[in-house]
C-alpha cells in the first residue's frame, strides 16, 4: 500500500502543453524570481513554518501565441482561504458600477434576467447588477469570502465553476442572460471545463462577458508585477478566437479598460448567436501583431529593461541605508511579492505599511518584512517610502501629502526609478 505522503496531492505541478490550444512548442519568454504564494502574508505565529517558493516563468506558445505560466500551484492552496476582497482595491467599486451599467445598456438586458459571475469574490459586481433589477448568483471557492458575500445579500456558492456546476445552476436557477468572469479567467488552469460550463449555462441569446489583464498592456507598460502564481495566463485576443470557437463560442466584441494596469474586456456568444462579430476583434489582433506579442524578443527585451531598473533601485536604496536612513515600503498586495523578489530589494526595507486591515501585523511572503498600518508612517517618520504598488502612486501621494511636506521622500520603482 502506498504511504500517505506518496498519495498527497503535489503543491505545484508543471504542465507541458499550451493552456489554450494544447500545443507543445513552448518558449521561455520571461524568467522571474521564484516566490511563495503572492498573498501569503503570514501572522507572527506562523513565522517558524517553512514557506515554499515556486518557479515564476512566463512561456509563449509558438502555435497560438498565448502567454502563460506552466507551473501551476494547487488551487486549494491559493483560493480556499483567500483573503483578498474587491472593495480593498482602489477604484474597483466605481469601475464595476460603470461596467454593469455599460453591459446592461449595450445588451439591452431585461430586468429579472439571471446574471451569474464566477470568481465573484465579495459580490461587488453582482451588487451593481442588482441595482439594475437583475437576479444574481455568485460562484467563488473562497469559503469565508463567499459566506460573507451571501450574508451581505449576494447569494454565493463556495465552489469552483465547472461544467457539472453549470448544469446544477441551470437546473435550479434557469439559463443565464449574462455570465461574468472578471479578473478570474487568468487564474484558471483548466479553462476547457470552464468554457463547457459557460456554454451549458448561457441562454440562446446570452453572453459571456469577461475582463482580464491585457498582455499587450502588461508588456508595453512594464506591469511585470502582475505576473504571479494566481495568474496562470496573460491574455490577448489572437489566441482567444480559435479557443472560443473550439468550445462552440464566438468572440464578438473587444475593448480595453484601464484597470489592473490595462485590461481586456471581451463579449462572447454561442456560436451562430444573434449578434454580429464587431470590427474590434480584428483591430485588436492587428495591433497585437504590430506590437510584436507573437515574438519572443519582445518579452526578452522587457527582461533586460527590468534588470536595469533592479540595479538602479538597489543602488539608491543601498545609499540611503548606508547614510543611516530609515526606508519603508508602501503596499502589501499580490504584485508587491513579485516586485520584491525580482528586484531583490526587501533587504533594504525596515517595514511595509498597507491600508488593508487584513494585512496589518503580518509578514511579507518569503522575506518576512513586517506589515504595519499606514498610520505607522506618522508615528515612525521614515526618511523614505518606496511605493511598491507603483501604479497607484498618485492617490497614495495625495493621501499622504503631509508627509511629503515634512520632507519624507517618496520613491517609485517604475516606470522608472524616481524620487517624487
N, C-alpha and C positions, 0 to 999 in steps of 0.2 A: 504494500500500500504506500502511496506517495505521502510524503510528510506534509504537514500543514503549511510549512514555509514554501515548499515547492508548488503548492496549489494556489498560493497567494497571487492575486492579480498584480502584475507589474505596475509600478507607479508611472512609468513612461515607456512608450513603445515607438519605434521608428517605422513609418510606412515607407514603401518602396515605389509607390505609384502616385500619379497626379490625382489630387482630390476631386478635380472636376472632370477630366477626360479619361483617366485611367492610364495615361501614357507613362512610359518608364524612362524617357530621355530627360533627366532632371539635372540641372546645373546649379552648383552653389553660387549664389548671387551676392550675398552679404552675410559675412560671418560676424556675429555679435558675441559678446562675452556671455558665458553660461550664467544663469541666475536661478534663484529659488522662484517659487510661485510669486508673481509680481505683487499680489495683495496680501502676502503672508506677513503682515506686521504683527509680531507676537508680543503678548504681555510678559512682564518680568518673570512670572512663574514658569514660563516655558523656555527660558534662555539656556537652560542646561541641556535641552534636547538638540540633537543634530538637525540641521536644516538642509535638506537635499537640494542640490542645484541641477539644472537640466540644460542640455545644449540649446542654443538660440541661434538658428541658422536659417536664412531665407533662401529658398530654392526657386528657380524659374523653370517651368515646363517648356521644353523646346517645341512640343507639339501644339499646345493651345495657348501658351504664354501666360498661364496662371502662375502667380507668385504665392508661395505658401511655406509653412513650416512642415518638416517631415516628422519631427519629434513631437509626439502627442502625449501630454500629461493626462492621466486618468481624470475624466470629468468630475468624478465624485470628490477628488481632492480639490478641484478648482471651484466647484459650484454648490455642493450640498450645504456648506456652511459659509457661503458667500456673504460678505458684509456690506459691499458697495450698494448704495441706493441712488437712484437717478437724481433725486432732489438735492444731493450734495454737490452736483456738478453745476458750475456757474452757467446760467442762461438756458439750461436744458428745459425747464418747465415752460418758459416762454416759447422756446423753439417747438416743443411738442404741441402747445396750444395752436400755434400757427400752422403746424403740419397737419393736424386733424382737420382744421378748417379748410385748408387747401385741398385735401383729399376728398372730403365730403362735397365741396363745391365742384371740383373738376369732374368727379364721377357721378354727381347728382344722386348720391346715396339717399334712399328714403329713410325717414325716421322709423325706428323699430327694427332696423336691419341688424344682423349679428356681425360684430367685429371681434375677431379672435387674434390675440397677439401672443406669440411665443417668445420667451425671453422677456417677459413683461415687467420684471423687476417689481418696483413698488406701485405700479399701476398708473404712473403719471400720464402716459399717452392715452391709456384707455379711459382715464377720468376726463380727458379732453374730448374724447369721442362721446362720452356720456352727456356732455354739455350740448351736443347736437342731437340728442334723443336716441342714441344708438344703444342697443343691448351689447354687453361686452363679456368677454371671458379671457382671463389671462392664464398662461401656462409658464411656469418657471420652476426649475428644480431646487432653487434655494429655499429650503423649508421655512426658515424663520421669516425671510422677506415675503414669501408667498402668504404665510399666515397673517402677517401684518397688513398686507395689501387687502386680503379678504375682509379683515376686521375694519378696514377703512372704507369699505363699500365697493371694492373691485374684486369680484369673485376670481380667485386664482388657484389653479390646480398645481400642487407641488410635484410636477412631473417633467420629464424630457419630452419634447414634441416628436412624435413618431407617426408612421402610417397607422399603426394599431390605435394610438390615442386619437388620431384624427377620425377614425371610424366611430370611436366611442363618443366623441364630441358631436359628430353629425347625427348619431342615433338619439342623443339626449337633447341637443340644442337646435338641430337643423343645420342646413347649409349656411356657410358664411358668405356675406357680401364682400367683406374685406378680411383678408388675413395679413397681419402685420408682423414684421420682424425688424426691429431697429437696434443696430449695434449688436447683433447676435449671430447672423449667418457667418460672420468671420470667425466665430468661436466654435463652430461645429465641425467635427472631423468627418462624420459620415453624412454628407449632405444628400445622398441619393434617397435615403429613407425619409428625410425631412421633406424633400420635394414630392415624394409619393404621397406624403401626408397632406401637403398643400393641395395637390391635385384632387385628392379624395374629399377634402373639406370644402372646396370652392363651389359656390353656386354657378350655374352655366354662364351668367354674366358677371360673376365675381372677379375680384382682382387680388393679387398678392402684391403688397406694397412693402418694399424693404429699403432700409437705409444702412449703409456700411461705410467705413473708412474707404476713401478712394485712393487706389495705388498711385495714380499719377500725382496727386497732391502730396502723398506721403513722400515720394521721391523728390519731386520738384521743390517742396517746402522744407525738406530735410527733417520731416517729422518721424525720424527713425525710432524715437522712444515710444511710438505707438505699436512697435513690434514687441510683443511679449507672449507668453505661452497661452494665455486665454484666447489670443487672436491666432488661430491656426491658418487663416487665409487673408490675403491682401488683394481685394477685388478690383477688377477693371471690366469694361464692357465686352471687349472682344471675346474672352473665354466664356462669358455668360450666354451668348447667343446659342452656340451649339449645345451647351449644358442644359439650358431650359428646354430646347427643342427635343432633346433626348428623353425628357420626362413629360412630354405631351403638353408643354407650356410654351409661352411666347412672350419675349421681352418687347414691350410696345412703347415704352417711354423712358427717357433718362433725364435727369437733371442733377446739377451739382449744388450742394449746400455747404455752408461754412463750418458746421460743427465738426469737432474732433480733428481740427487741422485740415479740413476738406473732406467732404463725404459725398458718396454717390447715392442718389435716390432713384430707385427703379420701380416701374409698374409692369406687372406680368399678368397675362390672362391665360385661360385654357386655349390650347392651340385651335385656331379657327374661330376664336371668340368674336364678339360683336364689334370690337374696336380695331381701327387700323394701326399698323406699326408707324409710329411717329418718325419723322426725319432725324430726330435727335439721336437715335440709336446709331445710325451710320455716321453722324457727325462726331460722336464720341470716339468711335473706333478709328476714324481718320486722324483725330487729334492724338490719340494714344500712339499710333504708328509714327506720326511726325515727331513726337517727343522721344520715341525710342524705348517704349515699355517692353518691346519684344526683343531688345538687345541686352545681352549680359553686361556689356561695357557700361551701360547706364547705371547699373547698380554698383559696379566696382568703382566707378568714379565717385559715387556718393561715399563709399567706404574710405577712399583716400581723403576726401574733404573732412570727414568726421575725425580722422586721425590727426589732422592739423588742428582742429578745434580742441581735441583732447590735450594735445601738447600745450597749446596756448592757455587753456583754462587752468591746467595743473601748475604751470609756471606762475600764473597770477596768484593762485591760492597759496602756493608754497611760499611766495614772497610775503604775503600777508601774515602767515603763521610764523615765519622767521622773524618778523618785526614784532611779534608778541600780540598780534591782533586776534580777536575772537570772531569766528566765522560761523554763521548759522545757515542752514538750508531752509527754504520755504517750500512746503508741499510734500505730502506723503501719499501720492497716488500710484497707480499701476505703472505709469510711464516713468515715474521717478526711479523705480527699481532698475529698469533697463538703462536709463541715463547714468545712474551712479555706478553700475557695474561696467558699462562700456568705457566711460570716461575715467574710471578708477579714481574718483575724486572724493569719495566718502571719508577717506582718511584725514581730509582737511576740515571736516565739519565737526563742530563741537556738539551740535544738536540740530534737530529739524523741528520746525513748527508746522502746524496744519490747522485749518478751520474746522475740520470734521471731528466732533467729539468721540466718534468711534475709534479714531486713531490715537487719541491722547494717551500718553503713558504706555505706549507700545514701543517696539524696537524694529527698525527697518530690516527687511529681508536680507539675510546674509551678512551685512556689515554691522548690524545691531546698533545703529545710531539711535539714541533716544528721541522719541517724538513728543513734543510738548504742545500745549495750546498756543495759538498765535499771540495771545496776550503776553506770553513769556518774553517776547521781543522788547516789551516796555519795561519789564522787570529786570531782565538781564542786560539790556542795551548792548547788543553785539556791535562790533565795528563794521561788519559787512554781512550782507544777506544774499545768498545765491538763490535766485528764483528758479527752482528746478522745473516746475511746470511752465516753461518759458512762454508758451502761447497765451498764458493768462497774465502776462506781466503788467499790462495796462490796468486791469481792475485791482490787482494786488498793490501796485504803486499808488493808485488813487485812494485805496482804503488806508494805506499807511503813510500818507503824506507827512504826518507829524514826525515820523522817524527820519525821513529824508531831511526835514527842516533842522533836525538835531545833528545832522552830519553823518548819519548811517549810510554807507554805500550799498546800493542795490546792484547786483551783477546778474546779467543774463548770459547763459552759455550759447544760445542760438537765437536767431540765425547766424549771429556772430558773437564772440565774446565781447561784452560791452559793460562798462560801468555807467550806470544811469544817474 
